[in-house]
Amino acid sequence: MPLMSQGNLNGKKVLVVEDEYLQARTIADALMEHGADVIGPFPTVEKALQSCGRDVIDAAILDVKVGDVTSFPVAESLCRDGIPFIFLTGYDRAMIPPRFKWVPHYLKPFVGREAPTALALAIAQLRSELPPRRPTRRPGS
């Protein structure tokens, strides 16, 4: 079976955007247990966007509502770079704009050990749907 199909995230750099501390820790811990290198968790869209412009990212988990704003600017950045992601949120799918209806959507509360498997399945699914990944710019390059 392909590496990602069993929830194995060894060496994958996964961006986490979540403003609720305990939820963010649960997600990050579960991802690390499955071998992922967690980028974040970021409690604001601004910090997540800075990371998108700076870090190499293989996949992401986004809460839809982060503080008083949505994570849709982060989702747009990830789409431009061909990076697969999922929404993990307490909000109904109706909150997600039509341009992101194809993105896997999981409702919180989320059992921590399920997050990596769901993300791995989403990565496998999305890799075939998103445009080829463009190299991420790094400072000084």
Backbone as ProteinMPNN parsed JSONL, in Angstrom:
{"seq_chain_A": "MPLMSQGNLNGKKVLVVEDEYLQARTIADALMEHGADVIGPFPTVEKALQSCGRDVIDAAILDVKVGDVTSFPVAESLCRDGIPFIFLTGYDRAMIPPRFKWVPHYLKPFVGREAPTALALAIAQLRSELPPRRPTRRPGS", "coords_chain_A": {"N_chain_A": [[0.847, -1.194, 0.0], [0.402, 2.347, -0.592], [2.569, 4.739, 0.978], [1.181, 6.86, 2.341], [-1.37, 5.891, 2.745], [-1.857, 4.456, 5.062], [-1.819, 6.227, 7.136], [0.712, 7.003, 7.782], [2.923, 9.446, 8.41], [5.592, 10.029, 8.239], [8.236, 12.259, 8.277], [6.78, 14.183, 6.882], [5.92, 17.557, 6.509], [3.689, 19.29, 8.289], [1.438, 21.833, 8.369], [-0.328, 23.435, 10.945], [-3.212, 25.145, 11.709], [-4.844, 26.552, 14.174], [-6.736, 27.996, 16.692], [-7.555, 27.319, 19.25], [-6.047, 26.34, 22.106], [-5.856, 23.741, 23.453], [-7.021, 22.02, 21.574], [-5.283, 22.464, 19.436], [-2.889, 21.433, 20.503], [-3.613, 18.747, 20.828], [-4.005, 17.928, 18.16], [-1.442, 18.469, 17.076], [0.18, 16.799, 18.686], [-0.836, 14.262, 18.012], [-0.204, 14.166, 15.289], [2.603, 14.245, 15.435], [3.071, 11.835, 16.755], [2.663, 10.134, 14.673], [4.815, 10.562, 13.105], [5.019, 13.014, 11.749], [6.385, 16.257, 11.018], [5.547, 18.992, 12.703], [4.4, 22.15, 11.751], [3.922, 25.012, 13.348], [1.609, 24.733, 15.988], [-0.321, 27.403, 14.607], [-1.936, 30.215, 15.951], [-3.104, 32.307, 14.63], [-4.237, 33.7, 11.508], [-2.531, 35.441, 10.215], [0.067, 34.704, 11.156], [0.148, 32.113, 10.157], [0.059, 32.599, 7.389], [2.508, 33.887, 7.073], [4.174, 31.727, 7.558], [3.49, 30.126, 5.362], [4.698, 31.523, 3.307], [7.326, 31.172, 3.912], [8.119, 28.593, 4.882], [8.719, 25.129, 3.98], [6.06, 23.172, 3.131], [4.153, 20.253, 3.389], [1.531, 19.461, 3.759], [-1.619, 20.438, 5.305], [-3.626, 21.238, 8.183], [-6.491, 22.975, 8.764], [-8.336, 25.075, 10.868], [-11.528, 26.426, 10.348], [-12.567, 28.85, 11.387], [-10.646, 31.216, 12.836], [-9.88, 32.899, 15.522], [-11.331, 35.99, 15.0], [-11.574, 35.811, 12.298], [-11.587, 34.052, 9.1], [-9.853, 31.096, 7.921], [-9.498, 31.112, 5.223], [-7.784, 32.738, 3.539], [-5.333, 31.452, 4.011], [-5.92, 28.917, 3.031], [-6.23, 29.578, 0.318], [-3.605, 30.322, -0.318], [-2.301, 27.862, 0.07], [-3.557, 26.356, -1.937], [-2.635, 27.697, -4.247], [0.016, 26.916, -4.163], [-0.205, 24.238, -4.52], [-0.552, 22.533, -2.342], [-1.851, 20.01, -0.368], [-4.701, 20.019, 1.86], [-6.841, 19.9, 4.775], [-9.996, 20.818, 6.202], [-10.63, 21.231, 9.564], [-12.971, 21.61, 11.809], [-15.428, 23.209, 13.92], [-17.547, 24.111, 12.592], [-20.299, 23.88, 10.331], [-20.386, 22.488, 7.0], [-21.598, 24.355, 5.367], [-20.498, 26.789, 5.976], [-18.234, 26.958, 4.503], [-16.849, 28.394, 1.607], [-17.957, 28.069, -1.859], [-15.699, 27.708, -3.549], [-14.027, 26.1, -2.113], [-15.315, 23.728, -1.703], [-14.548, 21.181, -2.452], [-12.599, 20.428, -0.707], [-11.622, 18.189, 1.837], [-13.575, 17.897, 4.805], [-13.781, 17.934, 8.226], [-15.465, 17.469, 11.271], [-15.072, 19.041, 14.452], [-15.647, 18.154, 17.873], [-12.592, 16.364, 17.601], [-11.242, 13.187, 17.681], [-8.074, 12.753, 18.797], [-6.253, 10.714, 17.802], [-7.378, 10.053, 15.404], [-6.888, 12.111, 13.665], [-4.303, 12.081, 12.202], [-4.661, 9.884, 10.435], [-6.911, 10.649, 8.956], [-5.863, 12.961, 7.784], [-3.777, 11.841, 6.278], [-5.215, 10.282, 4.43], [-6.577, 12.343, 3.163], [-4.414, 13.714, 2.043], [-3.455, 11.833, 0.191], [-5.693, 11.678, -1.49], [-5.943, 14.349, -2.337], [-3.529, 14.919, -3.597], [-3.773, 13.944, -6.158], [-5.634, 15.643, -7.187], [-4.932, 18.338, -6.951], [-3.044, 21.007, -8.552], [0.344, 20.501, -9.859], [2.915, 20.762, -7.399], [4.519, 23.807, -6.77], [7.877, 24.958, -6.363], [8.651, 26.083, -3.103], [9.412, 29.351, -2.157], [12.309, 30.401, -0.508], [13.854, 32.448, 2.01], [16.466, 34.435, 0.704], [16.839, 32.992, -1.578]], "CA_chain_A": [[0.0, 0.0, 0.0], [1.183, 3.571, -0.592], [2.999, 5.235, 2.281], [0.225, 7.722, 3.025], [-2.681, 5.278, 2.925], [-2.006, 3.905, 6.399], [-1.693, 7.272, 8.132], [2.115, 7.208, 8.076], [3.285, 10.801, 8.008], [7.023, 10.184, 8.501], [8.953, 13.299, 7.572], [5.908, 15.166, 6.236], [5.815, 18.827, 7.233], [2.254, 19.566, 8.32], [1.041, 23.106, 8.96], [-1.553, 23.373, 11.743], [-3.78, 26.458, 12.018], [-5.881, 26.289, 15.185], [-6.61, 28.995, 17.747], [-7.873, 26.762, 20.566], [-4.786, 25.731, 22.526], [-5.939, 22.306, 23.72], [-7.266, 21.347, 20.293], [-4.035, 22.555, 18.673], [-1.933, 20.479, 21.086], [-4.081, 17.393, 20.52], [-3.718, 17.678, 16.748], [0.013, 18.43, 16.895], [0.706, 15.587, 19.332], [-1.234, 13.099, 17.215], [0.592, 14.184, 14.065], [3.976, 13.875, 15.776], [3.073, 10.398, 17.05], [2.677, 9.431, 13.391], [6.039, 10.896, 12.389], [4.994, 14.302, 11.053], [7.038, 17.434, 11.573], [4.466, 19.974, 12.777], [4.713, 23.565, 11.585], [2.93, 25.651, 14.207], [0.337, 25.279, 15.508], [-0.446, 28.852, 14.562], [-3.241, 30.655, 16.441], [-3.628, 33.405, 13.815], [-4.097, 33.591, 10.063], [-1.337, 36.205, 9.852], [1.26, 33.876, 11.392], [0.094, 30.982, 9.225], [0.433, 33.103, 6.069], [3.958, 34.088, 7.1], [4.764, 30.398, 7.422], [3.279, 29.68, 3.977], [5.677, 32.194, 2.466], [8.676, 30.914, 4.395], [8.425, 27.196, 5.179], [8.323, 24.056, 3.071], [4.875, 22.543, 3.727], [3.648, 19.125, 2.605], [0.083, 19.35, 3.955], [-2.073, 21.323, 6.377], [-4.929, 21.116, 8.84], [-6.956, 24.331, 9.032], [-9.62, 25.387, 11.474], [-12.159, 27.417, 9.475], [-12.666, 30.125, 12.103], [-9.458, 31.421, 13.659], [-10.153, 34.202, 16.114], [-12.492, 36.644, 14.391], [-11.477, 35.72, 10.841], [-11.54, 32.682, 8.575], [-8.54, 30.659, 7.426], [-9.567, 30.994, 3.771], [-6.566, 33.226, 2.881], [-4.318, 30.396, 4.109], [-6.349, 27.89, 2.079], [-5.915, 30.072, -1.022], [-2.156, 30.222, -0.472], [-1.978, 26.442, -0.085], [-4.021, 25.951, -3.275], [-1.7, 28.252, -5.237], [1.265, 26.149, -4.112], [-0.494, 22.827, -4.748], [-0.369, 21.815, -1.077], [-3.13, 19.464, 0.105], [-5.093, 20.384, 3.221], [-8.202, 19.582, 5.192], [-10.6, 21.68, 7.21], [-11.01, 20.572, 10.807], [-13.679, 22.753, 12.37], [-16.703, 22.993, 14.582], [-18.572, 24.705, 11.738], [-20.923, 23.085, 9.283], [-19.832, 22.675, 5.656], [-22.219, 25.543, 4.771], [-19.613, 27.925, 6.262], [-17.112, 26.919, 3.563], [-17.243, 28.932, 0.303], [-17.994, 27.103, -2.961], [-14.379, 27.443, -4.138], [-13.34, 25.097, -1.295], [-16.229, 22.608, -1.416], [-13.855, 19.928, -2.744], [-11.637, 20.146, 0.367], [-12.187, 17.36, 2.913], [-14.076, 18.677, 5.939], [-14.005, 17.086, 9.395], [-16.024, 18.241, 12.382], [-14.563, 18.899, 15.818], [-14.368, 17.689, 18.423], [-11.917, 15.339, 16.823], [-10.436, 12.302, 18.509], [-6.707, 13.023, 18.371], [-5.594, 9.657, 17.038], [-7.989, 9.97, 14.08], [-6.422, 13.212, 12.826], [-3.285, 11.727, 11.21], [-5.201, 8.989, 9.412], [-7.757, 11.472, 8.093], [-4.983, 13.821, 7.001], [-3.067, 11.004, 5.308], [-6.17, 9.96, 3.368], [-6.819, 13.582, 2.425], [-3.22, 13.992, 1.244], [-3.463, 10.903, -0.939], [-6.786, 12.084, -2.375], [-5.721, 15.671, -2.899], [-2.347, 14.936, -4.467], [-4.201, 13.69, -7.534], [-6.583, 16.676, -7.607], [-4.34, 19.666, -6.977], [-2.003, 21.178, -9.564], [1.668, 20.136, -9.351], [3.457, 21.679, -6.401], [5.601, 24.689, -7.178], [8.86, 25.088, -5.283], [8.395, 27.163, -2.159], [10.527, 30.28, -2.049], [12.93, 30.53, 0.802], [14.626, 33.687, 2.096], [17.812, 34.393, 0.158], [16.969, 32.161, -2.785]], "C_chain_A": [[0.885, 1.247, 0.0], [1.46, 4.046, 0.83], [1.897, 5.974, 3.025], [-1.083, 7.011, 3.36], [-2.903, 4.721, 4.32], [-1.855, 4.963, 7.487], [-0.257, 7.53, 8.53], [2.532, 8.568, 7.527], [4.769, 11.068, 8.214], [7.647, 11.248, 7.617], [8.096, 14.33, 6.873], [5.798, 16.401, 7.126], [4.366, 19.293, 7.135], [1.991, 20.863, 9.078], [-0.267, 22.914, 9.717], [-1.974, 24.799, 12.075], [-4.99, 26.22, 12.904], [-5.681, 27.266, 16.332], [-6.968, 28.493, 19.141], [-6.691, 25.917, 21.018], [-4.875, 24.218, 22.705], [-6.177, 21.503, 22.441], [-5.992, 21.337, 19.455], [-3.008, 21.548, 19.178], [-2.323, 19.049, 20.754], [-3.74, 17.022, 19.081], [-2.215, 17.523, 16.534], [0.61, 17.156, 17.486], [0.387, 14.34, 18.513], [-0.424, 13.025, 15.924], [2.028, 13.744, 14.34], [4.092, 12.39, 16.109], [3.153, 9.568, 15.775], [3.836, 9.886, 12.504], [6.072, 12.22, 11.665], [5.849, 15.328, 11.785], [5.991, 18.542, 11.534], [5.021, 21.383, 12.626], [3.596, 24.315, 12.288], [2.789, 24.85, 15.472], [0.312, 26.812, 15.596], [-1.847, 29.263, 14.993], [-3.849, 31.807, 15.641], [-3.384, 33.134, 12.333], [-2.827, 34.302, 9.615], [-0.069, 35.362, 10.017], [1.299, 32.682, 10.446], [0.507, 31.424, 7.82], [1.931, 33.378, 5.989], [4.673, 32.758, 6.905], [4.638, 29.887, 5.987], [4.315, 30.296, 3.038], [7.11, 31.835, 2.788], [9.039, 29.43, 4.446], [8.039, 26.257, 4.039], [7.214, 23.284, 3.776], [4.412, 21.425, 2.797], [2.131, 19.015, 2.656], [-0.305, 20.266, 5.104], [-3.426, 20.891, 6.921], [-5.33, 22.526, 9.245], [-8.277, 24.316, 9.783], [-10.235, 26.457, 10.572], [-12.168, 28.791, 10.136], [-11.489, 30.22, 13.059], [-9.558, 32.828, 14.238], [-11.418, 34.762, 15.498], [-12.498, 36.566, 12.866], [-11.501, 34.254, 10.408], [-10.121, 32.372, 8.091], [-8.504, 30.58, 5.896], [-8.375, 31.625, 3.044], [-5.426, 32.199, 2.927], [-4.649, 29.291, 3.107], [-6.014, 28.312, 0.648], [-4.421, 29.972, -1.307], [-1.727, 28.774, -0.703], [-2.39, 25.939, -1.468], [-3.059, 26.44, -4.356], [-0.414, 27.433, -5.311], [1.046, 24.649, -4.289], [-0.316, 21.963, -3.515], [-1.72, 21.312, -0.583], [-3.41, 19.856, 1.552], [-6.495, 19.881, 3.491], [-8.678, 20.677, 6.13], [-11.008, 20.81, 8.387], [-11.65, 21.657, 11.657], [-14.94, 22.329, 13.102], [-17.863, 23.511, 13.747], [-19.053, 23.723, 10.677], [-20.284, 23.403, 7.935], [-20.408, 23.922, 4.974], [-21.362, 26.792, 4.974], [-18.482, 28.033, 5.224], [-17.574, 27.416, 2.194], [-17.18, 27.871, -0.799], [-16.614, 26.761, -3.534], [-13.581, 26.4, -3.358], [-14.22, 23.89, -0.984], [-15.571, 21.248, -1.634], [-12.902, 19.504, -1.626], [-12.296, 19.258, 1.424], [-12.468, 18.194, 4.16], [-14.393, 17.713, 7.072], [-14.467, 17.961, 10.546], [-15.294, 17.964, 13.682], [-15.774, 18.69, 16.718], [-13.89, 16.464, 17.673], [-11.098, 14.485, 17.763], [-9.019, 12.356, 17.955], [-6.075, 11.972, 17.501], [-6.199, 9.494, 15.639], [-7.421, 11.015, 13.127], [-5.362, 12.786, 11.812], [-3.809, 10.821, 10.102], [-6.068, 9.767, 8.433], [-6.896, 12.364, 7.205], [-4.262, 13.008, 5.928], [-3.975, 10.631, 4.141], [-6.451, 11.185, 2.509], [-5.631, 13.917, 1.533], [-3.21, 13.115, 0.0], [-4.52, 11.302, -1.967], [-6.443, 13.381, -3.091], [-4.522, 15.734, -3.824], [-2.745, 14.723, -5.926], [-5.106, 14.797, -8.066], [-5.958, 18.054, -7.745], [-3.306, 19.775, -8.088], [-0.643, 20.787, -8.987], [2.214, 21.213, -8.423], [4.598, 22.492, -6.993], [6.598, 24.77, -6.042], [8.525, 26.279, -4.403], [9.63, 28.045, -2.077], [11.028, 30.318, -0.626], [13.702, 31.836, 0.824], [16.026, 33.484, 1.524], [17.961, 33.529, -1.077], [16.36, 32.835, -3.983]], "O_chain_A": [[1.995, 1.216, 0.531], [0.688, 3.788, 1.754], [1.695, 5.741, 4.217], [-1.838, 7.502, 4.198], [-4.051, 4.531, 4.721], [-1.769, 4.613, 8.664], [-0.015, 8.213, 9.525], [2.492, 8.8, 6.318], [5.168, 12.225, 8.35], [7.603, 11.168, 6.389], [8.637, 15.283, 6.312], [5.608, 16.296, 8.338], [3.878, 19.643, 6.061], [2.284, 20.976, 10.268], [-1.204, 22.304, 9.202], [-1.202, 25.568, 12.647], [-6.029, 25.747, 12.444], [-4.585, 27.36, 16.885], [-6.705, 29.186, 20.124], [-6.368, 24.905, 20.397], [-4.049, 23.486, 22.16], [-5.598, 20.432, 22.255], [-5.657, 20.326, 18.838], [-2.336, 20.888, 18.386], [-1.465, 18.227, 20.434], [-3.242, 15.928, 18.818], [-1.764, 16.572, 15.895], [1.45, 16.511, 16.859], [1.238, 13.468, 18.341], [-0.006, 11.943, 15.513], [2.604, 12.968, 13.577], [5.096, 11.757, 15.783], [3.646, 8.441, 15.788], [3.841, 9.63, 11.3], [7.07, 12.53, 11.016], [6.012, 15.273, 13.004], [5.591, 18.982, 10.457], [5.988, 21.759, 13.289], [2.443, 24.254, 11.862], [3.782, 24.33, 15.981], [0.849, 27.414, 16.526], [-2.836, 28.74, 14.48], [-4.965, 32.242, 15.925], [-2.446, 32.429, 11.96], [-2.122, 33.816, 8.73], [0.769, 35.315, 9.117], [2.371, 32.287, 9.988], [1.229, 30.7, 7.134], [2.555, 33.132, 4.957], [5.659, 32.676, 6.174], [5.571, 29.284, 5.457], [4.754, 29.654, 2.084], [8.018, 32.156, 2.021], [10.155, 29.056, 4.087], [7.149, 26.555, 3.242], [7.404, 22.797, 4.89], [4.293, 21.614, 1.587], [1.51, 18.531, 1.71], [0.557, 20.807, 5.796], [-4.241, 20.277, 6.233], [-4.605, 23.198, 9.977], [-9.22, 23.63, 9.388], [-9.511, 27.321, 10.079], [-11.814, 29.787, 9.504], [-11.35, 29.41, 13.975], [-9.348, 33.818, 13.537], [-12.453, 34.097, 15.471], [-13.337, 37.189, 12.216], [-11.443, 33.343, 11.234], [-9.308, 33.272, 7.882], [-7.558, 30.027, 5.337], [-7.972, 31.099, 2.006], [-4.646, 32.096, 1.981], [-3.763, 28.789, 2.416], [-5.561, 27.49, -0.149], [-4.016, 29.585, -2.403], [-0.893, 28.495, -1.564], [-1.653, 25.181, -2.099], [-2.71, 25.692, -5.269], [0.172, 27.275, -6.382], [1.997, 23.87, -4.217], [0.034, 20.788, -3.624], [-2.642, 22.106, -0.397], [-2.495, 20.007, 2.361], [-7.232, 19.494, 2.584], [-7.883, 21.369, 6.766], [-11.655, 19.776, 8.215], [-10.955, 22.532, 12.172], [-15.445, 21.222, 12.914], [-19.023, 23.373, 14.134], [-18.309, 22.864, 10.204], [-19.705, 24.475, 7.757], [-19.765, 24.487, 4.089], [-21.49, 27.755, 4.217], [-17.854, 29.084, 5.092], [-18.573, 26.929, 1.666], [-16.44, 26.893, -0.686], [-16.394, 25.628, -3.962], [-12.587, 25.872, -3.857], [-13.899, 23.109, -0.088], [-16.007, 20.257, -1.048], [-12.448, 18.36, -1.594], [-13.41, 19.544, 1.862], [-11.693, 19.081, 4.518], [-15.182, 16.784, 6.901], [-13.937, 19.049, 10.771], [-14.941, 16.825, 13.987], [-16.877, 19.05, 16.306], [-14.675, 15.65, 17.185], [-10.332, 15.015, 18.568], [-8.789, 12.043, 16.787], [-5.406, 12.317, 16.527], [-5.59, 8.859, 14.778], [-7.465, 10.83, 11.911], [-5.511, 13.109, 10.634], [-3.43, 10.985, 8.942], [-5.973, 9.571, 7.222], [-7.167, 12.505, 6.013], [-4.155, 13.452, 4.785], [-3.545, 10.661, 2.988], [-6.551, 11.088, 1.286], [-5.811, 14.355, 0.396], [-2.984, 13.597, -1.109], [-4.268, 11.266, -3.171], [-6.629, 13.5, -4.302], [-4.51, 16.539, -4.756], [-2.111, 15.271, -6.828], [-5.324, 14.883, -9.274], [-6.402, 18.857, -8.566], [-2.75, 18.767, -8.525], [-0.481, 20.742, -7.767], [2.004, 22.408, -8.634], [5.51, 21.958, -7.624], [6.217, 24.662, -4.877], [8.161, 27.348, -4.893], [10.751, 27.555, -1.946], [10.254, 30.271, 0.331], [14.162, 32.298, -0.22], [16.689, 32.489, 1.819], [19.07, 33.343, -1.578], [16.379, 32.279, -5.081]]}, "name": "protein", "num_of_chains": 1, "seq": "MPLMSQGNLNGKKVLVVEDEYLQARTIADALMEHGADVIGPFPTVEKALQSCGRDVIDAAILDVKVGDVTSFPVAESLCRDGIPFIFLTGYDRAMIPPRFKWVPHYLKPFVGREAPTALALAIAQLRSELPPRRPTRRPGS"}
